């Protein structure tokens, strides 16, 4: 069994330094406290994918992107903006996560 490298510790430290908090990490997804964005680990290496909540306004998204990408670069992580996501509640009280291009 090959377990992929996922730099959760360095990512959590980076987010904390920028004033964000990881509220939940599951498999390859990292959910952030205000739900404006989430991070998805790529299939290999220190590459991370940045998705903004479809409800996050452009100014907030731009500010996050402008701070997180250079800060990640300085720590050897590569964050790439990939698109948006939407959480949809289901009748059975579960949540579905939908990704789409920006």
C-alpha positions as CSV (number, residue, x, y, z in Angstrom):
1,X,0.0,0.0,0.0
2,X,1.5,3.3,-1.1
3,X,0.5,6.2,1.2
4,X,0.8,9.6,-0.5
5,X,2.8,12.4,1.1
6,X,0.5,15.0,2.6
7,X,2.2,17.9,4.4
8,X,-0.7,18.6,6.9
9,X,1.6,19.9,9.6
10,X,3.3,22.5,7.5
11,X,0.0,23.5,6.0
12,X,-1.6,23.9,9.4
13,X,1.3,26.0,10.6
14,X,1.1,28.2,7.5
15,X,-2.6,28.7,7.8
16,X,-2.3,29.6,11.5
17,X,0.4,32.2,10.7
18,X,-2.0,33.8,8.3
19,X,-4.8,33.8,10.9
20,X,-6.8,30.8,9.7
21,X,-7.6,27.6,11.5
22,X,-8.0,24.1,10.2
23,X,-11.4,22.8,11.5
24,X,-11.4,19.5,9.8
25,X,-9.1,17.3,7.7
26,X,-10.4,14.3,5.9
27,X,-8.5,12.2,3.4
28,X,-7.2,14.8,0.9
29,X,-9.3,17.7,2.0
30,X,-8.6,20.4,4.6
31,X,-11.5,22.6,5.7
32,X,-10.8,26.0,7.1
33,X,-12.6,27.8,10.0
34,X,-14.6,30.4,8.0
35,X,-15.5,28.0,5.1
36,X,-14.4,30.7,2.6
37,X,-11.9,28.2,1.1
38,X,-10.6,24.7,1.4
39,X,-7.3,23.0,0.4
40,X,-7.0,19.7,-1.4
41,X,-3.8,17.7,-1.5
42,X,-2.6,16.8,-4.9
43,X,-1.8,13.2,-5.7
44,X,1.9,13.7,-5.0
45,X,4.4,16.0,-3.5
46,X,3.9,19.4,-1.8
47,X,1.3,20.6,-4.4
48,X,-2.0,21.8,-2.9
49,X,-5.1,22.9,-4.7
50,X,-7.1,26.0,-3.5
51,X,-10.9,26.1,-3.9
52,X,-13.1,29.0,-2.8
53,X,-16.6,28.6,-1.6
54,X,-19.0,29.7,-4.3
55,X,-20.4,32.2,-1.7
56,X,-17.0,33.8,-1.0
57,X,-16.9,37.3,-2.4
58,X,-14.2,38.3,-4.9
59,X,-12.4,40.7,-2.6
60,X,-12.1,38.1,0.2
61,X,-10.9,35.5,-2.2
62,X,-8.3,37.8,-3.8
63,X,-7.0,38.7,-0.4
64,X,-6.7,35.1,0.7
65,X,-5.0,34.1,-2.6
66,X,-2.6,37.0,-2.5
67,X,-1.4,36.1,1.0
68,X,-1.5,32.3,1.0
69,X,0.3,31.5,-2.3
70,X,3.5,33.5,-1.6
71,X,3.5,32.3,2.0
72,X,3.3,28.7,0.9
73,X,6.0,29.2,-1.6
74,X,8.3,30.4,1.1
75,X,7.7,27.1,3.0
76,X,8.3,24.9,0.1
77,X,4.6,24.3,-0.6
78,X,2.9,25.0,-3.9
79,X,-0.7,26.2,-3.8
80,X,-2.6,26.5,-7.1
81,X,-6.0,28.0,-7.4
82,X,-8.3,25.4,-9.0
83,X,-11.8,26.7,-8.8
84,X,-14.8,26.8,-6.5
85,X,-16.8,24.4,-4.4
86,X,-20.3,24.2,-3.0
87,X,-21.5,22.1,0.0
88,X,-25.0,20.8,-0.5
89,X,-27.1,19.3,2.3
90,X,-28.9,16.1,1.5
91,X,-32.2,14.8,2.9
92,X,-30.4,12.2,5.0
93,X,-28.4,15.0,6.7
94,X,-25.2,14.2,4.9
95,X,-23.3,16.8,2.8
96,X,-22.2,16.5,-0.8
97,X,-19.2,18.5,-2.0
98,X,-19.3,19.7,-5.6
99,X,-16.2,21.2,-7.3
100,X,-16.4,23.4,-10.4
101,X,-14.1,25.7,-12.4
102,X,-14.0,29.3,-11.4
